Amino acid sequence: MKYFAYFLITFFGLSSLPIQAQIGSQDEKPVLLAKAKRKKRKKRPKPVPTEDGLTFGAENAGELDPSDTGVGIHRVHEGVDTPYWAEFGGQLKYTAKTKGEGDTATKDSTMGLGGDLFFLLGMFSVGPTISIQTGTSENSSLTYEDDGTLKGSEIVETKNTNLGIGVGGKFYIGDIDRDLNVLYGLLKVNYLMGNQTIGDGDATKTAGTAIIIGGGLHLFLDSNIALTPEFTYDMSSLKADTDGAEEVKSSELTVGVGISTFI
């Protein structure tokens, strides 16, 4: 009898341990759930530049997947889920060159300001362009005495001012919605109209055409604005509105810088 009583005490004493453990785990589980509910949700990291140059993204940009929205991660941070549809840009260009040597050396210089509104079509964009250009060209001219004998030479300055209106387009070498640095090729065709003044003479009207080919690089400063260094090869043909005037063709390599806004 003594052994039977000892068996009962031992059996019920051991069998109560799982029950206590189970009760304890049930008591603790609601506490853990309550803590989980009270846990604050992590705030979205602020967009900051990263060292790897891949994005303007967060400190841990790997948590954001650009493929979720189909646009660049620098746009994801601003909550934008649609790609760019247009580019509005402005450029300032300048070129200068010297012809000849010594006393007969002449200088040519050109400065231009242009603006474009291109509508994006995938890797391409197309739209209207406008430009204002002013230039000065020096040429050596022979001078003669009243009796026709050669007197010498002098530098005659020709000033041109032109307004150009036309169409143009770009081909983007890269993803304009994702990449921070995007190369592009450029083509423009403009109709030119302006004035030309030779020496101390009166201004005459001019008209012609210009074809501009070149390229550049969009360096995004944030998700919408890009600094744009650009080089172009400009070919123009102008004719003065005077009797017997001949068509004057010229070409020049220009370097410029601009700002482009993507919307």
Secondary structure, DSSP 8 states (H G I E B T S, - for coil): -HHHHHHHHHHHHHHHHHHHHHHHHHHHHHHHHHHHHHS-----------TTSS-S--TTGGGS-GGGTTS-HHHHTTT--S---EEEEEEEEEEEEEESSGGG-EEEEEEEEEEEEEEEETTEEEEEEEEEEEEEEEEEEEEE-TTS-EEEEEEEEEEEEEEEEEEEEEEEES-TTT-SEEEEEEEEEEEEEEEEEETTS--EEEEEEEEEEEEEEEEESSSSEEEEEEEEEEEEEEEESSTT---EEEEEEEEEEEEEEE-
